[in-house]
């Protein structure tokens, strides 16, 4: 049986925590950020959990990363 290939873009954007949650970074963090308020810029620093509807899609993209 051939090995499945990992999607490298998804591998760099998502990571798995020790408890099994899939975390991602919010988009819009680096572009056109000067004119945004400081409070809004701080909100971009957080990593948030991936929704349950996207976990099935990520399982196909990362066959060995998400167990």
Biopython code that builds the backbone (N, CA, C, O; Angstrom):
import numpy as np
from Bio.PDB.StructureBuilder import StructureBuilder

atoms = [
    (1, "UNK", "N", (0.847, -1.181, 0.000)),
    (1, "UNK", "CA", (0.000, 0.000, 0.000)),
    (1, "UNK", "C", (0.892, 1.244, 0.000)),
    (1, "UNK", "O", (1.803, 1.338, 0.823)),
    (2, "UNK", "N", (0.653, 2.197, -0.899)),
    (2, "UNK", "CA", (1.505, 3.395, -0.912)),
    (2, "UNK", "C", (1.200, 4.319, 0.266)),
    (2, "UNK", "O", (0.109, 4.292, 0.835)),
    (3, "UNK", "N", (2.178, 5.122, 0.609)),
    (3, "UNK", "CA", (2.005, 6.085, 1.691)),
    (3, "UNK", "C", (1.160, 7.256, 1.204)),
    (3, "UNK", "O", (1.196, 7.597, 0.022)),
    (4, "UNK", "N", (0.403, 7.871, 2.105)),
    (4, "UNK", "CA", (-0.374, 9.061, 1.792)),
    (4, "UNK", "C", (0.510, 10.290, 1.961)),
    (4, "UNK", "O", (1.367, 10.335, 2.843)),
    (5, "UNK", "N", (0.292, 11.290, 1.103)),
    (5, "UNK", "CA", (1.103, 12.494, 1.182)),
    (5, "UNK", "C", (0.444, 13.523, 2.088)),
    (5, "UNK", "O", (-0.774, 13.701, 2.073)),
    (6, "UNK", "N", (1.269, 14.193, 2.872)),
    (6, "UNK", "CA", (0.807, 15.250, 3.754)),
    (6, "UNK", "C", (0.739, 16.549, 2.975)),
    (6, "UNK", "O", (1.651, 16.860, 2.208)),
    (7, "UNK", "N", (-0.340, 17.319, 3.163)),
    (7, "UNK", "CA", (-0.470, 18.636, 2.537)),
    (7, "UNK", "C", (0.383, 19.622, 3.340)),
    (7, "UNK", "O", (0.080, 19.918, 4.496)),
    (8, "UNK", "N", (1.448, 20.124, 2.719)),
    (8, "UNK", "CA", (2.425, 20.930, 3.447)),
    (8, "UNK", "C", (1.871, 22.283, 3.877)),
    (8, "UNK", "O", (2.294, 22.822, 4.899)),
    (9, "UNK", "N", (0.927, 22.843, 3.110)),
    (9, "UNK", "CA", (0.314, 24.104, 3.522)),
    (9, "UNK", "C", (-0.505, 23.939, 4.781)),
    (9, "UNK", "O", (-0.475, 24.796, 5.664)),
    (10, "UNK", "N", (-1.239, 22.838, 4.871)),
    (10, "UNK", "CA", (-2.024, 22.572, 6.076)),
    (10, "UNK", "C", (-1.125, 22.220, 7.253)),
    (10, "UNK", "O", (-1.445, 22.537, 8.398)),
    (11, "UNK", "N", (-0.013, 21.572, 6.980)),
    (11, "UNK", "CA", (0.909, 21.199, 8.042)),
    (11, "UNK", "C", (1.516, 22.437, 8.713)),
    (11, "UNK", "O", (1.760, 22.434, 9.920)),
    (12, "UNK", "N", (1.755, 23.481, 7.937)),
    (12, "UNK", "CA", (2.338, 24.684, 8.507)),
    (12, "UNK", "C", (1.296, 25.568, 9.185)),
    (12, "UNK", "O", (1.655, 26.387, 10.031)),
    (13, "UNK", "N", (0.026, 25.427, 8.842)),
    (13, "UNK", "CA", (-1.006, 26.305, 9.387)),
    (13, "UNK", "C", (-1.711, 25.750, 10.621)),
    (13, "UNK", "O", (-2.278, 26.520, 11.396)),
    (14, "UNK", "N", (-1.689, 24.458, 10.818)),
    (14, "UNK", "CA", (-2.409, 23.847, 11.929)),
    (14, "UNK", "C", (-1.442, 23.056, 12.797)),
    (14, "UNK", "O", (-0.473, 22.486, 12.297)),
    (15, "UNK", "N", (-1.707, 23.024, 14.092)),
    (15, "UNK", "CA", (-0.922, 22.168, 14.973)),
    (15, "UNK", "C", (-1.829, 21.536, 16.015)),
    (15, "UNK", "O", (-2.899, 22.049, 16.342)),
    (16, "UNK", "N", (-1.369, 20.420, 16.516)),
    (16, "UNK", "CA", (-2.140, 19.613, 17.444)),
    (16, "UNK", "C", (-1.616, 19.838, 18.861)),
    (16, "UNK", "O", (-0.406, 19.836, 19.087)),
    (17, "UNK", "N", (-2.527, 20.032, 19.812)),
    (17, "UNK", "CA", (-2.121, 20.205, 21.198)),
    (17, "UNK", "C", (-1.966, 18.840, 21.858)),
    (17, "UNK", "O", (-2.272, 17.812, 21.254)),
    (18, "UNK", "N", (-1.501, 18.837, 23.073)),
    (18, "UNK", "CA", (-1.324, 17.588, 23.791)),
    (18, "UNK", "C", (-2.630, 16.896, 24.119)),
    (18, "UNK", "O", (-2.670, 15.675, 24.274)),
    (19, "UNK", "N", (-3.701, 17.669, 24.227)),
    (19, "UNK", "CA", (-5.007, 17.083, 24.534)),
    (19, "UNK", "C", (-5.779, 16.677, 23.283)),
    (19, "UNK", "O", (-6.867, 16.110, 23.385)),
    (20, "UNK", "N", (-5.224, 16.962, 22.092)),
    (20, "UNK", "CA", (-5.857, 16.524, 20.861)),
    (20, "UNK", "C", (-6.640, 17.589, 20.124)),
    (20, "UNK", "O", (-7.294, 17.282, 19.127)),
    (21, "UNK", "N", (-6.595, 18.836, 20.583)),
    (21, "UNK", "CA", (-7.291, 19.913, 19.878)),
    (21, "UNK", "C", (-6.470, 20.360, 18.679)),
    (21, "UNK", "O", (-5.240, 20.352, 18.722)),
    (22, "UNK", "N", (-7.156, 20.751, 17.606)),
    (22, "UNK", "CA", (-6.490, 21.290, 16.416)),
    (22, "UNK", "C", (-6.571, 22.804, 16.506)),
    (22, "UNK", "O", (-7.663, 23.370, 16.563)),
    (23, "UNK", "N", (-5.409, 23.468, 16.518)),
    (23, "UNK", "CA", (-5.358, 24.909, 16.680)),
    (23, "UNK", "C", (-4.903, 25.575, 15.394)),
    (23, "UNK", "O", (-4.146, 25.000, 14.612)),
    (24, "UNK", "N", (-5.383, 26.811, 15.186)),
    (24, "UNK", "CA", (-4.991, 27.588, 14.023)),
    (24, "UNK", "C", (-4.807, 29.036, 14.429)),
    (24, "UNK", "O", (-5.261, 29.450, 15.496)),
    (25, "UNK", "N", (-4.129, 29.822, 13.566)),
    (25, "UNK", "CA", (-3.917, 31.244, 13.787)),
    (25, "UNK", "C", (-4.927, 32.001, 12.945)),
    (25, "UNK", "O", (-5.251, 31.582, 11.834)),
    (26, "UNK", "N", (-5.423, 33.102, 13.461)),
    (26, "UNK", "CA", (-6.379, 33.914, 12.720)),
    (26, "UNK", "C", (-5.715, 34.547, 11.496)),
    (26, "UNK", "O", (-4.525, 34.862, 11.523)),
    (27, "UNK", "N", (-6.475, 34.726, 10.443)),
    (27, "UNK", "CA", (-5.976, 35.373, 9.242)),
    (27, "UNK", "C", (-5.970, 36.883, 9.386)),
    (27, "UNK", "O", (-6.630, 37.426, 10.271)),
    (28, "UNK", "N", (-5.226, 37.570, 8.517)),
    (28, "UNK", "CA", (-5.185, 39.025, 8.533)),
    (28, "UNK", "C", (-4.251, 39.597, 9.572)),
    (28, "UNK", "O", (-4.418, 40.742, 9.993)),
    (29, "UNK", "N", (-3.275, 38.825, 9.992)),
    (29, "UNK", "CA", (-2.403, 39.255, 11.078)),
    (29, "UNK", "C", (-1.312, 40.214, 10.616)),
    (29, "UNK", "O", (-0.871, 41.059, 11.395)),
    (30, "UNK", "N", (-0.873, 40.104, 9.383)),
    (30, "UNK", "CA", (0.322, 40.853, 8.994)),
    (30, "UNK", "C", (0.070, 41.947, 7.968)),
    (30, "UNK", "O", (0.908, 42.837, 7.823)),
    (31, "UNK", "N", (-1.038, 41.920, 7.256)),
    (31, "UNK", "CA", (-1.229, 42.841, 6.134)),
    (31, "UNK", "C", (-2.201, 43.947, 6.527)),
    (31, "UNK", "O", (-3.250, 43.672, 7.109)),
    (32, "UNK", "N", (-1.855, 45.213, 6.208)),
    (32, "UNK", "CA", (-2.695, 46.392, 6.483)),
    (32, "UNK", "C", (-3.036, 46.490, 7.975)),
    (32, "UNK", "O", (-4.198, 46.629, 8.355)),
    (33, "UNK", "N", (-2.014, 46.417, 8.789)),
    (33, "UNK", "CA", (-2.246, 46.371, 10.217)),
    (33, "UNK", "C", (-2.024, 47.715, 10.912)),
    (33, "UNK", "O", (-2.408, 47.882, 12.069)),
    (34, "UNK", "N", (-1.412, 48.664, 10.222)),
    (34, "UNK", "CA", (-1.075, 49.937, 10.864)),
    (34, "UNK", "C", (-2.302, 50.748, 11.238)),
    (34, "UNK", "O", (-2.315, 51.408, 12.277)),
    (35, "UNK", "N", (-3.328, 50.707, 10.410)),
    (35, "UNK", "CA", (-4.492, 51.553, 10.680)),
    (35, "UNK", "C", (-5.532, 50.902, 11.589)),
    (35, "UNK", "O", (-6.572, 51.504, 11.856)),
    (36, "UNK", "N", (-5.276, 49.699, 12.065)),
    (36, "UNK", "CA", (-6.208, 49.038, 12.959)),
    (36, "UNK", "C", (-5.922, 49.455, 14.411)),
    (36, "UNK", "O", (-4.779, 49.766, 14.744)),
    (37, "UNK", "N", (-6.926, 49.465, 15.257)),
    (37, "UNK", "CA", (-6.691, 49.816, 16.667)),
    (37, "UNK", "C", (-5.845, 48.752, 17.371)),
    (37, "UNK", "O", (-5.759, 47.608, 16.924)),
    (38, "UNK", "N", (-5.231, 49.154, 18.470)),
    (38, "UNK", "CA", (-4.358, 48.247, 19.214)),
    (38, "UNK", "C", (-5.130, 47.056, 19.753)),
    (38, "UNK", "O", (-4.606, 45.943, 19.806)),
    (39, "UNK", "N", (-6.368, 47.284, 20.150)),
    (39, "UNK", "CA", (-7.179, 46.198, 20.680)),
    (39, "UNK", "C", (-7.431, 45.135, 19.618)),
    (39, "UNK", "O", (-7.391, 43.939, 19.906)),
    (40, "UNK", "N", (-7.689, 45.573, 18.394)),
    (40, "UNK", "CA", (-7.923, 44.643, 17.294)),
    (40, "UNK", "C", (-6.656, 43.879, 16.954)),
    (40, "UNK", "O", (-6.709, 42.689, 16.643)),
    (41, "UNK", "N", (-5.524, 44.554, 17.011)),
    (41, "UNK", "CA", (-4.257, 43.888, 16.710)),
    (41, "UNK", "C", (-3.911, 42.835, 17.749)),
    (41, "UNK", "O", (-3.313, 41.810, 17.421)),
    (42, "UNK", "N", (-4.280, 43.078, 18.991)),
    (42, "UNK", "CA", (-4.042, 42.084, 20.035)),
    (42, "UNK", "C", (-4.892, 40.835, 19.838)),
    (42, "UNK", "O", (-4.477, 39.738, 20.211)),
    (43, "UNK", "N", (-6.065, 40.991, 19.260)),
    (43, "UNK", "CA", (-6.940, 39.841, 19.037)),
    (43, "UNK", "C", (-6.365, 38.869, 18.009)),
    (43, "UNK", "O", (-6.699, 37.685, 18.019)),
    (44, "UNK", "N", (-5.501, 39.368, 17.121)),
    (44, "UNK", "CA", (-4.894, 38.504, 16.108)),
    (44, "UNK", "C", (-3.819, 37.584, 16.678)),
    (44, "UNK", "O", (-3.432, 36.617, 16.022)),
    (45, "UNK", "N", (-3.325, 37.867, 17.893)),
    (45, "UNK", "CA", (-2.224, 37.090, 18.453)),
    (45, "UNK", "C", (-2.659, 35.731, 18.987)),
    (45, "UNK", "O", (-1.822, 34.851, 19.188)),
    (46, "UNK", "N", (-3.952, 35.550, 19.219)),
    (46, "UNK", "CA", (-4.432, 34.311, 19.808)),
    (46, "UNK", "C", (-4.516, 33.194, 18.775)),
    (46, "UNK", "O", (-4.784, 33.437, 17.598)),
    (47, "UNK", "N", (-4.287, 31.985, 19.227)),
    (47, "UNK", "CA", (-4.582, 30.822, 18.401)),
    (47, "UNK", "C", (-5.944, 30.301, 18.843)),
    (47, "UNK", "O", (-6.247, 30.259, 20.035)),
    (48, "UNK", "N", (-6.756, 29.909, 17.876)),
    (48, "UNK", "CA", (-8.106, 29.459, 18.188)),
    (48, "UNK", "C", (-8.298, 28.029, 17.713)),
    (48, "UNK", "O", (-7.557, 27.529, 16.866)),
    (49, "UNK", "N", (-9.295, 27.394, 18.268)),
    (49, "UNK", "CA", (-9.558, 25.989, 17.964)),
    (49, "UNK", "C", (-10.330, 25.878, 16.644)),
    (49, "UNK", "O", (-11.190, 26.707, 16.347)),
    (50, "UNK", "N", (-10.015, 24.852, 15.866)),
    (50, "UNK", "CA", (-10.693, 24.602, 14.594)),
    (50, "UNK", "C", (-12.091, 24.060, 14.876)),
    (50, "UNK", "O", (-12.288, 23.277, 15.806)),
    (51, "UNK", "N", (-13.061, 24.486, 14.064)),
    (51, "UNK", "CA", (-14.429, 24.011, 14.240)),
    (51, "UNK", "C", (-14.525, 22.531, 13.910)),
    (51, "UNK", "O", (-13.715, 21.994, 13.155)),
    (52, "UNK", "N", (-15.520, 21.888, 14.482)),
    (52, "UNK", "CA", (-15.660, 20.445, 14.303)),
    (52, "UNK", "C", (-16.010, 20.074, 12.865)),
    (52, "UNK", "O", (-15.710, 18.963, 12.427)),
    (53, "UNK", "N", (-16.642, 20.990, 12.119)),
    (53, "UNK", "CA", (-17.001, 20.673, 10.735)),
    (53, "UNK", "C", (-15.778, 20.606, 9.822)),
    (53, "UNK", "O", (-15.829, 19.958, 8.776)),
    (54, "UNK", "N", (-14.685, 21.260, 10.198)),
    (54, "UNK", "CA", (-13.470, 21.250, 9.383)),
    (54, "UNK", "C", (-12.523, 20.116, 9.736)),
    (54, "UNK", "O", (-11.547, 19.898, 9.017)),
    (55, "UNK", "N", (-12.771, 19.392, 10.804)),
    (55, "UNK", "CA", (-11.859, 18.334, 11.227)),
    (55, "UNK", "C", (-11.816, 17.184, 10.227)),
    (55, "UNK", "O", (-10.774, 16.550, 10.063)),
    (56, "UNK", "N", (-12.928, 16.906, 9.559)),
    (56, "UNK", "CA", (-12.958, 15.820, 8.574)),
    (56, "UNK", "C", (-12.078, 16.175, 7.384)),
    (56, "UNK", "O", (-11.354, 15.325, 6.866)),
    (57, "UNK", "N", (-12.139, 17.427, 6.952)),
    (57, "UNK", "CA", (-11.310, 17.880, 5.831)),
    (57, "UNK", "C", (-9.830, 17.864, 6.199)),
    (57, "UNK", "O", (-8.989, 17.485, 5.384)),
    (58, "UNK", "N", (-9.511, 18.275, 7.423)),
    (58, "UNK", "CA", (-8.120, 18.287, 7.854)),
    (58, "UNK", "C", (-7.563, 16.881, 8.021)),
    (58, "UNK", "O", (-6.361, 16.669, 7.862)),
    (59, "UNK", "N", (-8.414, 15.929, 8.337)),
    (59, "UNK", "CA", (-7.953, 14.554, 8.469)),
    (59, "UNK", "C", (-7.462, 14.004, 7.137)),
    (59, "UNK", "O", (-6.544, 13.184, 7.103)),
    (60, "UNK", "N", (-8.070, 14.453, 6.035)),
    (60, "UNK", "CA", (-7.601, 14.038, 4.708)),
    (60, "UNK", "C", (-6.301, 14.733, 4.335)),
    (60, "UNK", "O", (-5.435, 14.129, 3.701)),
    (61, "UNK", "N", (-6.155, 16.008, 4.725)),
    (61, "UNK", "CA", (-4.953, 16.756, 4.376)),
    (61, "UNK", "C", (-3.752, 16.334, 5.214)),
    (61, "UNK", "O", (-2.616, 16.350, 4.740)),
    (62, "UNK", "N", (-4.014, 15.953, 6.472)),
    (62, "UNK", "CA", (-2.933, 15.566, 7.384)),
    (62, "UNK", "C", (-3.186, 14.152, 7.887)),
    (62, "UNK", "O", (-3.644, 13.973, 9.016)),
    (63, "UNK", "N", (-2.900, 13.155, 7.077)),
    (63, "UNK", "CA", (-3.244, 11.788, 7.471)),
    (63, "UNK", "C", (-2.438, 11.272, 8.656)),
    (63, "UNK", "O", (-2.933, 10.422, 9.396)),
    (64, "UNK", "N", (-1.215, 11.755, 8.865)),
    (64, "UNK", "CA", (-0.379, 11.240, 9.946)),
    (64, "UNK", "C", (-0.264, 12.215, 11.105)),
    (64, "UNK", "O", (0.208, 11.839, 12.178)),
    (65, "UNK", "N", (-0.685, 13.460, 10.910)),
    (65, "UNK", "CA", (-0.555, 14.453, 11.956)),
    (65, "UNK", "C", (-1.683, 14.483, 12.945)),
    (65, "UNK", "O", (-1.480, 14.878, 14.093)),
    (66, "UNK", "N", (-2.880, 14.074, 12.536)),
    (66, "UNK", "CA", (-4.061, 14.132, 13.401)),
    (66, "UNK", "C", (-4.533, 12.725, 13.698)),
    (66, "UNK", "O", (-5.090, 12.059, 12.825)),
    (67, "UNK", "N", (-4.323, 12.278, 14.886)),
    (67, "UNK", "CA", (-4.744, 10.913, 15.232)),
    (67, "UNK", "C", (-5.907, 10.975, 16.184)),
    (67, "UNK", "O", (-6.417, 9.937, 16.603)),
]
sb = StructureBuilder()
sb.init_structure("model")
sb.init_model(0)
sb.init_chain("A")
sb.init_seg("    ")
for serial, (resi, resn, name, xyz) in enumerate(atoms, 1):
    if name == "N":
        sb.init_residue(resn, " ", resi, " ")
    sb.init_atom(name, np.array(xyz, "f"), 0.0, 1.0, " ", f" {name:<3s}", serial, name[0])
structure = sb.get_structure()
